[in-house]
């Protein structure tokens, strides 16, 4: 047998899998052990590349193609290679094998031929495969698992058969399905490997976070993957993110200013900008830019205490306020430590402008109150209660009083402060006040009363004094207001006596008023009778007589004044209208004297009668009446005058053409 035959027989009889490769890793020959181990038939092995016999990813996560190429190059250059490699079994599953690749010593001119020796390490491979913490597996393109390492059962609790029986998408958390399918769809765009995360169902109903590294073997219609349980990391990340969100919300939502400064007092972070200032214009600027110059030393000392000594500091300063104004801030500084030393300082600033303003207003109010108390005409005291051995309130100590109170208690203010009321034996006011204060605290209600103080035993002749007390319980004691009301009480007594005298006078006046009322009533009755008589006399003094049809006679008797002349005019004119008289005779025979206004009224009567179509005749004019008419300066011819009433009547009769009636009422 020739040597080549011997070599061929040894090649085919070897227990190890022997492969002859081109320098690019393509199989050009293989012994039966290699065919049985790696392909099952020569047709499935000869002509294929060595990297096609391995899964896409090796256990360490490296792509098989990337790991095998440099080893083939090195072996082609004459550098033997030995390494562990993961191969696929012909019927499914994987083989961990010790692989040696070396260049065959062929004559010059022949292309480089590589000899590969693959020695299966089945037990080691299975042990390593079983002990792998990461979950290895193969899936088909239709979404079902084909091969899974034992770590899947340890991690998820499902058996291998349960996982293989269902599409793997059914195990994915509902919220992650769309994102997972979107990631795996990238294989359709030509991607060979993908990395993504999702939540995977466990048998107990919980979910675990898995990080996937997957590689597509399109020619095999398979996807090779390694899944790593990252639940702890994701939980930590979620917790950290939630914690950061809470801290951020707290940082941004806290009503105070949180400012982080470095050792140079430059602002590194702030939770909210100062009023009217943009945040970006604050970062990087010095803290002193926002502090009033007179407080720079205070800020510098506080920062030194915190940054150099690692302590804490608090201070109040005036800084930038709203709309560029000034505001008060209460700042509290604490250290922010790095690994070895303090690196920054945190300043918590509270705007206390309103509080400071309120404090100033309170101080001003207290000053005004104290000024008002000192200037008051009332006595003010504050008393603290003191207890005896039985814990009963038995006395009071003066803790505050005004000048008026010191005067009422007859001692200087400096001596009264801190004194017990029971020790002021010289003062009647103190003894009375002690009793009232004890009663007020015992009853738990304010007391307001006015009492007459007894005279001091040593000065019994001194006038007794009235005092108005108002006692109000306060925390730990009472507040007392006292007022000397002696003068007011004296005035009240005088007023009461005056009122009593006035009441007597009022009764007397009431009696006199009743008498006067009776007299007035009697006078009123007399006046009424008199008025009635005057009315009757006036009616009798101006009678209007119709002598015959169309002729009226008005005899006037007595004095004739303006009021009576006016009355005559009214009655006469009314009667003329009523009787349609053509003549009205005014007989003045009974009139002795008249004044000028009265004569003027007679002229007015004459003119008024003429306006009504009646002629007014005047008879019986006396010398006095004639003189008054001439004195008036009027034209006497305006009056038709006659010496006797009979002449006037005859004239009226002749003018009217009527006949004078006889005694029987017939004309003649």
DOVEXDREN-175195 format. One line per field, with one value per residue (C-alpha): residue number from 1; residue in one letter; y, z, x. Coordinates in steps of 0.001 Angstrom, whole numbers, plus 500000, padded with zeros to 6 digits. Layout:
// DOVEXDREN-175195
num	NUM:...
residuo	a:...
north	Y:...
up	Z:...
east	X:...
***
This chain:
// DOVEXDREN-175195
num	1:2:3:4:5:6:7:8:9:10:11:12:13:14:15:16:17:18:19:20:21:22:23:24:25:26:27:28:29:30:31:32:33:34:35:36:37:38:39:40:41:42:43:44:45:46:47:48:49:50:51:52:53:54:55:56:57:58:59:60:61:62:63:64:65:66:67:68:69:70:71:72:73:74:75:76:77:78:79:80:81:82:83:84:85:86:87:88:89:90:91:92:93:94:95:96:97:98:99:100:101:102:103:104:105:106:107:108:109:110:111:112:113:114:115:116:117:118:119:120:121:122:123:124:125:126:127:128:129:130:131:132:133:134:135:136:137:138:139:140:141:142:143:144:145:146:147:148:149:150:151:152:153:154:155:156:157:158:159:160:161:162:163:164:165:166:167:168:169:170:171:172:173:174:175:176:177:178:179:180:181:182:183:184:185:186:187:188:189:190:191:192:193:194:195:196:197:198:199:200:201:202:203:204:205:206:207:208:209:210:211:212:213:214:215:216:217:218:219:220:221:222:223:224:225:226:227:228:229:230:231:232:233:234:235:236:237:238:239:240:241:242:243:244:245:246:247:248:249:250:251:252:253:254:255:256:257:258:259:260:261:262:263:264:265:266:267:268:269:270:271:272:273:274:275:276:277:278:279:280:281:282:283:284:285:286:287:288:289:290:291:292:293:294:295:296:297:298:299:300:301:302:303:304:305:306:307:308:309:310:311:312:313:314:315:316:317:318:319:320:321:322:323:324:325:326:327:328:329:330:331:332:333:334:335:336:337:338:339:340:341:342:343:344:345:346:347:348:349:350:351:352:353:354:355:356:357:358:359:360:361:362:363:364:365:366:367:368:369:370:371:372:373:374:375:376:377:378:379:380:381:382:383:384:385:386:387:388:389:390:391:392:393:394:395:396:397:398:399:400:401:402:403:404:405:406:407:408:409:410:411:412:413:414:415:416:417:418:419:420:421:422:423:424:425:426:427:428:429:430:431:432:433:434:435:436:437:438:439:440:441:442:443:444:445:446:447:448:449:450:451:452:453:454:455:456:457:458:459:460:461:462:463:464:465:466:467:468:469:470:471:472:473:474:475:476:477:478:479:480:481:482:483:484:485:486:487:488:489:490:491:492:493:494:495:496:497:498:499:500:501:502:503:504:505:506:507:508:509:510:511:512:513:514:515:516:517:518:519:520:521:522:523:524:525:526:527:528:529:530:531:532:533:534:535:536:537:538:539:540:541:542:543:544:545:546:547:548:549:550:551:552:553:554:555:556:557:558:559:560:561:562:563:564:565:566:567:568:569:570:571:572:573:574:575:576:577:578:579:580:581:582:583:584:585:586:587:588:589:590:591:592:593:594:595:596:597:598:599:600:601:602:603:604:605:606:607:608:609:610:611:612:613:614:615:616:617:618:619:620:621:622:623:624:625:626:627:628:629:630:631:632:633:634:635:636:637:638:639:640:641:642:643:644:645:646:647:648:649:650:651:652:653:654:655:656:657:658:659:660:661:662:663:664:665:666:667:668
residuo	x:x:x:x:x:x:x:x:x:x:x:x:x:x:x:x:x:x:x:x:x:x:x:x:x:x:x:x:x:x:x:x:x:x:x:x:x:x:x:x:x:x:x:x:x:x:x:x:x:x:x:x:x:x:x:x:x:x:x:x:x:x:x:x:x:x:x:x:x:x:x:x:x:x:x:x:x:x:x:x:x:x:x:x:x:x:x:x:x:x:x:x:x:x:x:x:x:x:x:x:x:x:x:x:x:x:x:x:x:x:x:x:x:x:x:x:x:x:x:x:x:x:x:x:x:x:x:x:x:x:x:x:x:x:x:x:x:x:x:x:x:x:x:x:x:x:x:x:x:x:x:x:x:x:x:x:x:x:x:x:x:x:x:x:x:x:x:x:x:x:x:x:x:x:x:x:x:x:x:x:x:x:x:x:x:x:x:x:x:x:x:x:x:x:x:x:x:x:x:x:x:x:x:x:x:x:x:x:x:x:x:x:x:x:x:x:x:x:x:x:x:x:x:x:x:x:x:x:x:x:x:x:x:x:x:x:x:x:x:x:x:x:x:x:x:x:x:x:x:x:x:x:x:x:x:x:x:x:x:x:x:x:x:x:x:x:x:x:x:x:x:x:x:x:x:x:x:x:x:x:x:x:x:x:x:x:x:x:x:x:x:x:x:x:x:x:x:x:x:x:x:x:x:x:x:x:x:x:x:x:x:x:x:x:x:x:x:x:x:x:x:x:x:x:x:x:x:x:x:x:x:x:x:x:x:x:x:x:x:x:x:x:x:x:x:x:x:x:x:x:x:x:x:x:x:x:x:x:x:x:x:x:x:x:x:x:x:x:x:x:x:x:x:x:x:x:x:x:x:x:x:x:x:x:x:x:x:x:x:x:x:x:x:x:x:x:x:x:x:x:x:x:x:x:x:x:x:x:x:x:x:x:x:x:x:x:x:x:x:x:x:x:x:x:x:x:x:x:x:x:x:x:x:x:x:x:x:x:x:x:x:x:x:x:x:x:x:x:x:x:x:x:x:x:x:x:x:x:x:x:x:x:x:x:x:x:x:x:x:x:x:x:x:x:x:x:x:x:x:x:x:x:x:x:x:x:x:x:x:x:x:x:x:x:x:x:x:x:x:x:x:x:x:x:x:x:x:x:x:x:x:x:x:x:x:x:x:x:x:x:x:x:x:x:x:x:x:x:x:x:x:x:x:x:x:x:x:x:x:x:x:x:x:x:x:x:x:x:x:x:x:x:x:x:x:x:x:x:x:x:x:x:x:x:x:x:x:x:x:x:x:x:x:x:x:x:x:x:x:x:x:x:x:x:x:x:x:x:x:x:x:x:x:x:x:x:x:x:x:x:x:x:x:x:x:x:x:x:x:x:x:x:x:x:x:x:x:x:x:x:x:x:x:x:x:x:x:x:x:x:x:x:x:x:x:x:x:x:x:x:x:x:x:x:x:x:x:x:x:x:x:x:x:x:x:x:x:x:x:x:x:x:x:x:x:x:x:x
north	500000:503384:506136:508296:505346:504886:508539:508408:505384:507076:510259:508365:506137:508998:509425:513163:515185:516145:518872:520210:523897:526530:529639:531295:528446:526555:522740:520768:517400:515785:512371:510314:511543:515155:514322:512518:515231:518375:517685:514199:513801:514740:516800:519047:519574:519643:523109:524963:527443:526615:529679:528325:525364:527583:529651:533348:534159:532380:531995:535109:537170:537521:536957:533676:535249:537974:535453:532917:535211:536368:532798:531570:534412:533590:529860:530683:532617:529531:530405:527382:528250:526396:527543:526400:526827:526284:524276:523290:519675:518191:517415:520541:521707:522756:521182:522718:521496:522001:523227:523264:524887:524643:525006:521784:521646:521282:521761:525269:526498:524759:527025:527113:524224:524242:521225:521573:519083:519285:517291:517281:518176:517164:516817:520106:521813:520550:521511:524983:525247:524134:526500:529553:532416:534083:532452:531037:530019:529654:530748:530269:533164:532455:533448:530129:528915:526004:525521:526974:526623:525381:528915:529762:527325:528631:532256:532158:529023:527647:524234:523934:522220:525057:527656:525738:525148:528804:531727:533752:536967:535608:535833:539499:542162:543753:547211:545995:543908:546720:547957:544422:543679:547007:546052:542598:544107:545702:542280:542922:546047:544054:544285:541196:541835:543764:544621:545516:545148:544002:542422:538645:536627:534283:531281:532954:535766:538335:539816:540072:542496:540789:542311:540599:540221:538531:537599:536567:533464:534034:531030:528788:530598:530938:533670:533061:535043:535521:536969:538383:538964:542684:542981:544218:546803:547977:548088:550102:552373:552847:553482:555887:557643:557891:559105:561659:562768:563099:564988:567162:567843:568613:570693:572709:572761:573821:577404:578451:579203:576308:577561:575473:577451:576365:577413:580666:581526:581060:579726:576195:575401:577042:575596:578827:582154:585328:587448:589173:587341:584496:581308:581236:584714:583501:580355:580989:584391:585244:585020:588501:589912:589249:590427:594002:595247:595889:592154:590777:590263:588311:586033:585552:584502:582067:580451:580157:578371:575862:575312:575304:573912:571768:573296:575016:578672:580861:584559:587178:589527:591966:590753:591067:591277:591505:593963:594797:595877:594737:591883:590233:586584:584132:581805:578470:577013:573394:571583:569267:566735:565022:561914:563539:567072:569675:570721:572900:574584:574400:577603:577393:580915:582011:585354:586932:590415:590206:588781:591513:594121:592575:592559:596197:597030:595026:596889:600191:599110:598084:601402:603271:601087:601744:605446:605392:603470:605929:608904:607376:608868:605297:603159:599956:597008:593481:591017:587513:585011:583364:580074:578937:575601:574032:575203:577660:581184:583407:586536:588588:590195:593480:592863:596070:599376:602915:606210:606629:603254:604185:607412:605536:603036:605914:604499:605042:602697:601248:600139:598693:596412:592951:593765:591530:593110:591656:593575:596984:597417:601185:601201:600623:600184:597254:595377:595794:594893:591668:590472:591307:589617:586428:586383:586988:584033:581832:582572:582541:585558:589277:591601:595145:597093:600443:600560:603170:602596:602740:605531:604540:603917:606445:609090:608554:612178:611861:611908:608475:607656:605950:603564:601734:598324:596167:592868:590457:587029:586480:583668:583372:586292:589222:592606:595445:598831:601304:604735:607287:608169:610294:613509:611777:610321:613794:615244:612409:613220:616887:615971:613689:616447:618881:616394:615997:619779:619980:617307:619454:622508:620458:619440:623078:624147:621430:622781:626308:625047:623380:626652:628631:626124:626593:630359:630080:627932:630516:633284:631255:630845:634609:635437:633117:634882:638208:637146:636046:639381:641243:639240:640081:643770:643800:642232:644809:647657:646929:645906:645838:646731:646321:649459:648223:646286:647375:649680:648641:650788:650299:652502:652775:653543:654078:654375:653403:651990:650077:646630:647569:649283:646069:644057:646491:646153:642361:642216:644955:643581:640125:641484:643535:640420:638472:641095:642623:646022:649166:651493:651084:653866:654246:656257:657842:659740:657707:658161:661021:660660:658528:658344:658743:654962:654473:657152:655446:652200:654051:655131:651538:650357:652909:651830:648140:648655:650478:647552:645337:647702:649458:653141:653906:656908:658408:660252:661853:663079:664826:667666:665332:662886:665719:666974:663462:663209:666569:665638:662500:664704:662681:664182:664449:664460:660796:660304:660996:662581:663666:665486:663123:659487:660462:662620:659771:657362:659871:660389:656628:656394:659171:657796:654252:655411:653344:654455:654935:652295:653450:652141:649266:648235:649871:652478:655952
up	500000:499039:501531:500250:500756:504257:505006:503600:505703:508824:507923:507657:510693:513091:516043:515965:513400:510724:508155:505277:504667:502195:503659:503712:505886:503181:503794:500942:502695:505946:507599:508737:512354:511176:508971:511824:514367:512380:509433:509338:505645:503362:501145:504142:504989:501901:500364:503410:505435:508936:510355:508931:511284:514360:515790:515118:518658:520840:524598:525288:523086:520223:516684:515312:511996:513786:516060:513380:510642:512459:513503:509896:508763:511443:510570:506867:507793:509553:513076:514534:516388:519249:520812:522148:519737:519816:516892:516039:516154:512989:514802:516905:519928:520318:520666:522643:521027:521240:517800:516347:512998:511347:507818:506046:504799:501082:498239:497067:494531:496142:497750:501555:502928:506540:508711:511377:514231:516131:519336:521013:524676:525200:528956:529454:526960:528623:532047:530897:529001:532102:534392:532143:534068:530871:529015:525649:522980:519364:517892:514550:512371:513163:516811:518619:520769:519338:521886:525384:527998:531521:532890:531399:533791:536748:535970:534907:536590:533368:532199:528860:527376:528545:526948:523682:523470:523090:520894:522865:522264:524641:527480:526870:529043:527199:527486:525871:523003:520454:521220:521062:517724:516425:517471:515883:512697:512122:510901:507831:507079:506822:510403:511572:515321:517651:521336:523294:526675:527739:530603:530430:532226:535077:536137:539403:537387:537971:535265:534979:532881:530197:528061:524660:522202:519071:515715:512560:510606:507519:505618:508502:509221:512861:515398:517952:521161:524618:527266:530526:533613:534406:536768:539660:537508:535962:539363:540652:537601:537989:541711:541027:538346:540596:543420:541116:539933:543524:544461:541376:542221:545802:544604:542200:544267:547626:548318:549379:547166:546954:545679:545219:545141:544663:546713:544746:545698:542113:541597:540166:540506:541613:541904:540834:539520:541500:540653:537333:536568:534069:535360:532692:533723:537313:536768:536902:538540:541990:544968:545924:542755:544324:547850:549130:549539:553263:553813:551771:554895:556562:553526:553229:556868:556597:553432:555085:558055:555783:552992:555101:558398:557169:559617:559256:559247:559283:558621:557340:554501:552086:548488:545138:545344:542923:540040:540884:544428:547723:549894:553162:553092:555917:554623:556052:554620:554828:553234:550220:550547:547790:548213:550320:551120:550953:547344:547410:549741:549701:550621:551607:551312:552588:551608:554967:553711:554850:558214:558721:557714:560127:562890:562244:562272:565495:567100:565960:567230:570579:570799:570049:572554:575273:574453:574661:577940:579423:578276:579372:582204:583364:585454:583748:585516:584572:587451:587552:589873:592726:594378:597974:599301:598351:594746:595218:593811:596858:595646:592599:591568:589624:586283:584496:585164:583870:585668:586504:588296:590284:591369:592447:594458:595994:595208:592503:589550:590111:593619:592570:589851:591352:594477:595758:596229:599728:600657:599733:603154:602881:599892:600291:596490:596626:599228:597309:594032:595491:596566:593174:591190:593228:592593:588855:588471:590633:588501:585248:583909:583565:586382:585819:588782:590518:594262:596957:598589:602381:603949:605170:608958:609429:607418:608302:607580:603954:601511:600263:596661:593950:591648:588501:588141:585029:585610:582717:583239:580977:580700:584044:585664:585106:583381:585369:584361:587137:586890:589639:589159:592277:590310:588001:590941:592543:589303:589070:592607:591707:588525:590399:592884:590009:588333:591554:591835:588189:588724:591517:589264:586473:588679:589651:586017:585016:587460:586160:582601:583416:584892:581882:579549:581334:581062:577384:576764:578411:576379:573210:573981:574637:571432:569481:570797:570036:566481:565994:567277:565008:562049:562879:563335:560060:558287:559781:559026:555309:554337:550611:549853:546474:546323:543162:540142:538841:541827:544872:547989:550373:553504:555361:559050:561377:560729:557288:557071:554401:555662:555704:552289:550853:552374:550915:547448:547535:548692:546402:543284:544019:544482:541238:539322:541002:540478:537229:538831:536709:539709:543083:545602:548369:551165:553396:555602:558655:557959:559739:558615:556279:555508:552136:551422:552144:549602:547087:547762:547040:543668:542989:543888:541435:538624:539318:539257:535948:534485:535459:533667:536801:537732:541249:542956:546232:548602:552023:551760:554919:555007:556283:553463:550939:552298:552032:548421:547580:549504:547406:544342:542279:540011:542116:538945:538600:541372:540915:544244:545755:548964:550122:549539:548169:545469:544419:544218:542262:539801:539326:538802:536218:534290:534233:533268:536009:538188:541884:543715:546148:549549:548080:545847:542632:540585:540455
east	500000:501336:501921:499046:496722:498008:497507:493995:493125:494438:492459:489198:489813:490600:488198:488654:486779:489315:488611:490653:489959:490790:492332:488896:487568:485649:485574:487157:487325:486192:486562:483552:483920:483590:480607:478868:479635:478949:476648:475190:476087:478974:476659:475768:479420:481654:481695:480431:482438:483532:481735:478459:478772:478670:475809:475815:476936:479435:478789:480833:478480:480988:479760:481123:482181:484135:485885:486815:488163:491343:492116:491910:494184:496730:496710:497160:500308:501669:500572:498709:495505:493808:490547:487208:484348:480614:479158:475610:474569:473036:469755:469653:471500:475123:478560:481391:484615:488375:489419:492937:493741:497169:498633:499627:503259:502604:505080:505713:503243:500299:497697:497577:495526:494435:493882:491235:490930:487650:487542:484122:484056:480486:480564:482382:480125:476972:478239:479156:475874:473968:475886:475533:473930:472785:469930:471015:468589:467519:464187:462528:461459:457791:458391:458816:461671:463667:466445:466871:469558:468653:469060:465627:463958:465989:465183:461524:460180:458651:459813:461610:458549:456213:458442:458744:454988:453967:455094:457574:455562:452894:455402:456173:454539:451553:453088:456337:454940:454689:458197:459647:457989:459270:462808:462666:461251:464654:465817:463689:465711:468927:470175:472075:472155:469873:469861:466756:465043:461589:459665:459187:456529:457486:455470:454399:452753:455486:457701:461461:463440:465583:468301:468478:471352:469994:471540:469712:470842:468740:470095:469050:465793:466836:467518:470264:470055:471450:469083:470376:468242:468634:465675:467781:469459:466175:464497:467398:467219:463448:463804:466635:464622:461564:463760:465338:461879:460701:463834:463440:459795:460790:463726:461614:458416:459834:458715:462221:465211:467733:471069:474222:477476:481063:484078:484302:480702:479551:476043:476102:472412:469181:465692:463975:465249:464983:461912:462364:465652:466032:467621:470326:471426:471894:473978:477711:477372:478673:476373:477507:475904:472511:473395:473407:477029:476670:476061:479000:481109:478298:477940:481710:482080:479172:480600:484004:482453:480722:483282:486444:485225:482324:479879:476538:475623:472524:472139:469734:470622:469082:469155:467456:463675:460769:461022:464615:463764:465247:464019:465015:466167:466833:469570:470715:473933:475096:478031:477876:480680:482578:484687:487367:486294:483540:483047:479932:477518:473723:471916:468259:466885:463486:461999:461142:460342:456738:457804:460381:457826:455340:457965:458749:455055:454683:457560:456101:452698:454194:456020:452795:450959:453520:453407:449618:449752:452221:450160:446867:444842:444143:446461:447717:449368:450385:450595:452110:450448:452374:451364:451669:452836:449516:449927:447066:447357:447832:449565:450572:453854:453907:455649:454708:452946:452670:453263:449580:449545:452650:450926:447806:449880:451886:455352:458038:457764:461252:460304:456961:458382:458842:456840:454064:450656:450476:453646:452145:450511:450667:448270:444543:444373:446832:444779:441535:443275:444704:441268:439715:442523:442218:438485:438984:441368:439179:436098:438061:436182:436962:435851:434635:433308:433412:434058:434515:437873:437956:439970:443459:443494:446284:444389:440766:439949:441054:438119:437238:438098:436019:437997:436829:438581:438810:440670:441301:442979:445999:448522:450283:448512:446149:446070:444525:443119:442265:440678:440000:436319:435900:435342:432897:430978:430869:429526:427006:425800:425493:423691:421318:420511:419979:417674:415682:415306:414340:411732:410183:410300:408767:405866:405261:405525:403095:400537:401000:400716:397425:396119:397337:395718:392403:392761:393667:390619:388412:390016:389500:385804:385497:387353:385074:381969:383556:384353:380752:379502:381924:380742:377125:377948:379876:376934:374584:376953:376962:373422:372681:369070:367352:365221:363483:364475:367882:368637:370738:371200:374179:373830:377176:377051:380036:383742:384953:388490:390442:389400:385708:386009:387480:384633:382045:383606:383491:379835:378616:380254:378908:375373:375590:376448:373670:370884:372127:371585:372076:372548:374292:373756:376375:374845:377555:375145:376210:379958:381691:385258:387411:391147:392812:393247:389524:388553:390800:388884:385602:386973:387989:384449:383000:385339:384744:380935:381182:383115:380185:377711:376387:376574:377648:375903:377191:374889:375104:378744:379829:382343:385094:384523:384561:387895:389413:388306:389898:393093:393459:393901:391495:388881:385760:383666:384445:381880:378159:377313:374002:373204:370455:369663:366260:367912:370118:367172:365083:367931:368276:364525:364471:367424:366126:362580:361003:358100:358476:356413:353723:353104:351137:354031:352642:354376:353021
***
